[in-house]
């Protein structure tokens, strides 16, 4: 097995998926809610965006793509690790999903063990 630093994001997500399947379901619901919130609050986001690495319009586009994928694949994301990883953690959409995953780790709904695993795998 590769060391942690040599693992790709998709490999890290596969490990998290395997270790915490119930938390993946909760995270996906949170991800869907955050995508809806981003799409609904376009004006607020535009006002407070500032100077971020990603443009505000692109961020909304990523939220829309994420929502579409979660809606399209639905519960299939909970049963197929490859589908979950490919659809939500590859390409540009991964910017939105990783950001949301890190936010989810700080919520009360996230189990402490899953939050610690996110910090270990993603923040490192």
C-alpha positions in Angstrom: 0.0 0.0 0.0 1.2 3.5 -0.8 2.0 6.0 2.0 -0.7 8.6 2.8 1.1 11.4 1.0 1.2 9.4 -2.3 -2.5 8.5 -2.3 -4.7 10.3 -4.8 -7.8 12.0 -3.6 -10.0 9.3 -5.2 -8.0 6.7 -3.2 -8.5 8.5 0.0 -12.2 8.9 -0.6 -12.5 5.2 -1.4 -11.0 4.4 2.0 -13.3 6.8 3.8 -16.3 5.2 1.9 -15.2 1.7 3.0 -14.6 2.6 6.6 -17.7 4.8 7.2 -20.6 3.9 4.9 -23.3 5.3 7.2 -21.4 8.6 7.3 -21.3 8.7 3.5 -25.1 8.7 3.4 -25.3 11.6 5.9 -22.6 13.5 4.0 -24.3 13.1 0.7 -27.5 14.6 2.1 -25.5 17.5 3.5 -23.8 17.9 0.2 -27.1 18.1 -1.6 -28.4 20.7 0.9 -25.2 22.8 0.5 -25.5 22.7 -3.3 -29.2 23.8 -3.1 -28.2 26.6 -0.6 -25.4 27.8 -3.0 -27.8 27.9 -5.9 -30.5 29.7 -3.9 -28.2 32.3 -2.4 -26.5 33.5 -5.5 -26.9 37.1 -4.7 -25.6 36.7 -1.2 -22.6 34.8 -2.4 -21.9 37.4 -5.1 -22.0 40.2 -2.5 -19.6 38.5 0.0 -17.4 36.5 -2.5 -14.3 38.8 -2.3 -11.1 37.6 -3.9 -11.2 33.8 -3.9 -9.2 31.5 -6.1 -12.4 30.4 -7.9 -14.8 32.8 -9.5 -18.2 33.1 -8.0 -20.0 32.1 -11.2 -17.9 29.0 -11.5 -18.6 28.1 -7.9 -22.4 28.2 -8.5 -21.8 26.1 -11.7 -20.0 23.5 -9.5 -22.9 23.5 -7.0 -25.4 23.0 -9.9 -23.3 20.1 -11.3 -23.0 18.5 -7.9 -26.7 18.8 -7.2 -27.5 17.3 -10.7 -25.2 14.3 -10.0 -26.6 13.6 -6.5 -30.1 13.9 -7.9 -29.4 11.8 -10.9 -27.6 8.9 -9.2 -29.6 9.1 -5.9 -29.2 6.1 -3.7 -26.9 4.4 -6.2 -24.1 6.6 -4.7 -24.5 4.7 -1.4 -24.1 1.3 -2.9 -21.3 1.8 -5.4 -18.0 3.2 -4.1 -16.6 3.8 -7.6 -19.7 5.7 -8.7 -19.6 7.9 -5.6 -15.9 8.6 -6.1 -16.0 9.2 -9.9 -19.1 11.4 -9.9 -18.3 13.6 -6.8 -14.5 13.6 -6.4 -13.1 13.8 -9.9 -12.8 16.9 -12.1 -13.9 20.4 -11.2 -16.8 19.1 -9.1 -14.3 17.9 -6.5 -13.6 21.5 -5.5 -17.1 21.9 -4.3 -17.4 18.4 -2.7 -14.0 18.5 -0.9 -14.9 22.0 0.4 -18.3 20.7 1.6 -16.7 17.6 3.1 -14.3 19.7 5.2 -17.3 21.9 6.3 -19.3 18.8 7.1 -16.5 17.6 9.4 -17.0 20.6 11.6 -20.8 20.1 12.0 -22.5 18.5 14.9 -24.1 15.9 12.6 -20.7 14.5 11.7 -19.5 11.7 13.9 -16.3 12.5 15.7 -14.5 9.4 14.2 -15.5 10.4 10.7 -14.4 14.0 11.3 -11.1 12.8 12.5 -10.7 10.5 9.4 -11.5 13.5 7.2 -8.8 15.6 8.8 -6.4 12.7 8.5 -7.1 11.9 4.9 -8.1 15.2 3.4 -6.4 18.0 5.3 -3.0 16.2 5.4 
